Amino acid sequence: MSDPEIIETLRRIHHRKQARSGAAPADLSRVDERLREIQQTQALAAQRARRLAEASGPSPVQQSLAIVGPAGGRSGARFVLRNDQQREVAPELVISGLAGEVRAARSVLQPGESCEVRIDLDLADLGTGSHTGHVDVLDGSRRLLRVWLDVEALE
């Protein structure tokens, strides 16, 4: 239901209540005033949300990589990291949920530049079956990318 539909519904409800109670028409002006206040508050909240979205830049992207390797052995994968920011980025790579290392071919990326990222996993402590972890690409405290690692450890 859109805002105008909600406002019209509230007015109809108020009119019905007014008709049943015999309230004075002046009460309707207070309802209209309150509805205007609600509309202004909603407009300010929407404006604030747009400004926050613009200031924080694009939302973090998530991707998945499927990795297959021998249980008790080692396996790995690689992906290309591209700097879509409008500024220089020094990506920090953090692996979680799995044992291994993550390395980027470059330590600093200019806007529009790309580099290869290698993931080397140690499957020594994993039994056979499916396992999940992820690699976060951070720029300071801000996450730019999360790559989910779907690992299948085979016998």
N, C-alpha and C positions, 0 to 999 in steps of 0.2 A: 504494500500500500504506500502510495507516495505521500509526501508532506501535505499537499493540498487536500487529498482524500482524508487523511487523518484529521486535519483541522475541521473539515466539513462534518465528519462523523462526530467529533467532539461538540461542535455547535448544535447538531441535531439532538444529541444526548442532553445537552444543557437546556435546549428549548423544551424537550419533553419534561425534564425535571421542573423547569420553571412553570410550565402549564399545570402540572400536578400540584405544585406547592403554592401557586398563585404569587410567585415572587415578582418583584418589580422589574421592568425592562432595564433599569440601571445596572442590574447584576450582569447582564450580557456584555456591557462595555468592559467590566472587570475581567470577564473570561477572554474577550478579544485582546485586551491588553496583555494578559498572561500568555496567550498563544503567540503574540508578537514577540514577547520576551523569550519564549522557547525557540522560536524561529531564529532570532538573533543569536542565541547561544549555540544552536546547531550550526549556523553559518560560521561563527567564530571557530568552533571546534573543527569543522571541515577545513577551514582556511589554515588553522594551526597544523593539522595533519598533513596537508599538502606541503607546507613549508618544511616540516620535519622530513618528509619523504625526499624532497628536493635537496635538502642539506646533507642527508646521509648517503646520497648517491644510490646506485642500483642495489637492489637487495641481493644477498648472497646466493650464488648459484650452487646447486648440488648435482653431482654426477655419480655414476656407479661404474666400478671396474670389476669384472669377473676374473678371478685368478684360480688356477688349478695347479696343484702340486702334490708331491708325495708326503703323506703324513710322516713326521719325523725328519723331513728334509728341508729344502729351501725352495722358494719360488719368488717370482717378482712380476712386475708390470711397469709400464711407463705411460705417461700422458704428457700432453703439451699444455703448458700454462701460458696464458696470454694476459698481458696487462691492459684491461679495458678501462682503467682509471684515467683521469685527465692529468695525472701527475706521476712522478717517479715512485716506484714501489720496490721495497726490499723485502720480499716474501720470506716469512718464517714458516717452515713446514713442521707440523706436529702430528705424529702417528698415535692413535689411541685404539685400545682393544686388541691389538696384535703386537707381537714382538717383531721388530725389524728396524730398518733405516729408510729414510727418505732424503733424497738429494736433488737439488735443482742444478742445472748446468750453469746458471748465472745467479749471482747474488743480488743484482739490481736490474730491474726492468724499467725501461722508459715507456711512456705511453705508446701503446700499439705493438710493443715488442713481445716476443714469445721465447720460450725455452723449454727444453725437455726436462721432465721430472721423473726420476727413477725410484721405484719402490722395491726394496729387497726384504722379503719376509723370511723369518726363521720359523718353520713349522714343527720344530723339535718337540715342543710341548703340546701340540695339537693332536688330538685323536682324529680318526677318520670321520668325515662328515662335513657339514657346513659350518662356517664360522664367519663372523662379521666384525669389522673394525672400520676405522675411517682415518683419513688424512685431512687436517684442516690447514688451509693456506691463510696465514694471518699477516696483516699489515699493522703492526703495533697491537692494539687490543681489538681491532676490527677484523672479523672473519670475511675474507673475500670469496672463498670457495671451500666446499666440503666434498671430498671424493670418498664415497662409500666403497669399501673393499669387501666383496662377497667372495670368500675363499672356500674352495672345495678341496679338502685334504683326502687324497685317495690312498688306498693300501698299496 
